[in-house]
């Protein structure tokens, strides 16, 4: 079973920053594009940012210019730097391969942004 470990979430005020990290198994990480996803209460999970194996990135319009995804292939880790956070960014954030698999997800990390 693939084990993904997300960390770095927390409670912040609007305008502040957080950096999320996700450690993935090497067998999964190395050949895969990776993505950060989020799910707010009562909403479906959505893709936030993706990064290819060679570093090509894409972002949801709602986070473009504020969030930056990166990956460290030596550490099998993907990061999400989130700046200028807004209350609407409040959600549980998950990482996984991209496109997302049909299998299990990690526990995610809660991000709460107060106004």
N, C-alpha and C positions, 0 to 999 in steps of 0.2 A: 504494500500500500504506500502510495506516495505521501510523504510528509512535508508539508509546507508550514513554516513558522514565521508568522507576521509579528512585528513589534514596532513600537514607537508612537502609538496613538496616545491620546490624552485629552484633557479639557483645556482649551485655550480661549482667549477672547478674539473677537473679530479683528482681522488685520495681522494677527500673529502667524508664526510659522511652526511647522512640524516636519520631521523627516522620518518616514516609514522605511523599515527594512524587511526583507523577506528572504530567508534562507531556504534553498530548495535542494533536493538531492541532485548530485552531479549528473546522474544518468538522465534526469529529466531536464536539467537546466541547460547543459551544453548544446544540445541540438535544437533548442526551442526558442521561438519568440516568446517573450513574457509580457504579462499585462498586470496592471492594477485595476481592480474592480471595486465597486462600492454598492452597498445596499442600505438605503434609508428606511426607516419604519414605514410599513405599508406600501413600499415601492418595490419594483423588481430590481434585481442586480443589474448594474450597468457598467460598461467599460469606461474607464477613466483615462488610461494611458497605456500605450503598448511600445515595446522596443524589440527590434529584430535581433538576430544573432550578431549582426555587424553594426548595430547601434542606430539604425533608422527608427525614428520615433513618430508617434502619432498621438494626438490628444483629443478628448472630447471638447466641443466648443465651450462648454461651461467652465473648463479649467485652463484653457489655452492661455499662455502668457503668465500663469500663476504657478502651475505645477511643472516639475521636471522629473522625468523618469530616467534612470541610468542603471547600468548593470556592471558588476565586477565579476568577470568570468573566472578569475583566480579563486574567488571566494564563493562562487555559486550563489550570489546574492543580487537581488534587484532592489533598488531604492526608489522612493518617491519623495522628492522635496516639494513641500506644499507651502507656498507663501501667500500672503494677503488672504488668509482664510476667511470664509464667510459662513454665517449660520447655515446656509443651504448646503454646505459641504459636510454637515453632520451626517455620519453614517458609519457602518462597519466596513472597513477596508480589507480587501482580500487580494492576494496575488495568486496567479496561476499561469499556466502556459496560455499562449494565444495562437489560434482560437481556443476558447475554454473547453476543457474536456467534459465528458458526461459523468466522470467519476467524482470522487469525494473532493471537498475543499478543506482548507485549513480552518482554524477557529476565527481568523481575522483579528483585526485590532480596531477598537472603538475610537473614533475621532468625534469629539463634541466641541462645537464652536458656539460660544455665547455671544450675544449681541451687545 
